[in-house]
Amino acid sequence: MKLNKRIFREVKENFNKYIGLFLLNVISVMVIVGYCSFADSAVKTIGDFRDNNNLEDGNITLYKEMDGDLLADIYDLGIRLEAEFYTDYELENNHVVRVFAEREEINTIEIVEGAGLNDSYDILLDQNFAKQNEINISDKLTIDGKTFNVCGFATSPDYVMVTQSLKDVVPNHEQFGIAFVSKSTFQDMSNEKINYSYAYRYMDDTLDEILQKELFDEAKELIADDNYIVDVYKTDNNARANYCQEKMTLNKNMVIMICVVLIILMSYITAVSVISMIEQDSKIIGTLYAMGYNKKEMISHYIRIPFFLAICSSIIGGILGITVVCKIVAKTPMSFFNFPIMDIKMSVGMFVFGLLSPIIIVVILNEVLISKKLLCSVLSLLRSEKKAGKIHQVTLNKFKFITKFKIRNFI
């Protein structure tokens, strides 16, 4: 077809425009594939971390330590409690480290880097606090007059976002961090400001919220007979444990929405360019119609530029998203949250979505607009006629003379 040469001329004459649209689609697809693959990996990793490390169902802080009989009574109700006492120690420059004893059953820790607690003077820090304060493995850290050896970095499912208070929205890794020591070491430290915090889990996972509340109310009555409840919260209300997954899911949805808008924009601009080509080629198209070519052949011809633009940019964007972008976008969230060891894997669903969505949007949008443009008769195309715009009559009888005069001048 003679019009094939016209396509190459069009691309050559408007190369900067088409290369810009090409890059726009590459960026959109690689962000969709890269970020969403990381977000899906992060959500799955945190979910597995919560299950494998026995995330608490809730937490209760008391005025004093519970005795063994009270713990046994609550256990008989069907609630397992584990003491997770902690003390906040102030370091140099007003930095605060919250020191916990190593956990056994609930909220168990995961070592991200380094080794475990093998010595009474070993300590595990959260990774972001260590990085912000330039603390490396094997460095010495003085807390409560005792010198500890930093044996590794660790995280726990109840402190994925490390904040000093549940009311804090953003963590300050430079000023506050958490640490873990052995139980014997924790008992030897000065615990004048110890917080008697207990993590709890229901033994029966099938209980609904109403039964859980009834059970916990019974436990609180037992505690209130001999103790004072300072604070209590359910895990559903614990931003330290939940915010990471919520943030990743929200960001993923926002990224998809923004990138799809950019893809639609790219598709529309290419469609406008193609329509401009059709207007310039109207006489040739009219001649081809007269020679026996049909509308379907015309559409398939003019849709080639946007189609090949979409398919090439989508493939390149998908490859870059998997190999490059997912590693780059992971840096910011991993410096904000205390992730466990995570293996970032390609999200097959998002890869397919990133590849196909631009192609489908481009084909549908261009076919609709091109079809509408090619509705003209053969004679109209040969004469290069354009449809006249609709004229709307405006009734001005109700307005004053000056107002009518101004409106007429404006129109």
Beta strands, then each sheet from edge to edge (+ up, - down):
strand 1: 58-62
strand 2: 79-83
strand 3: 86-90
strand 4: 96-101
strand 5: 110-114
strand 6: 122-125
strand 7: 140-143
strand 8: 146-155
strand 9: 176-181
strand 10: 196-202
strand 11: 229-234
sheet 1: 2+ 10- 1+ 11-
sheet 2: 3+ 4- 9- 6+ 8+ 5-
sheet 3: 3+ 4- 9- 6+ 8+ 7-
end
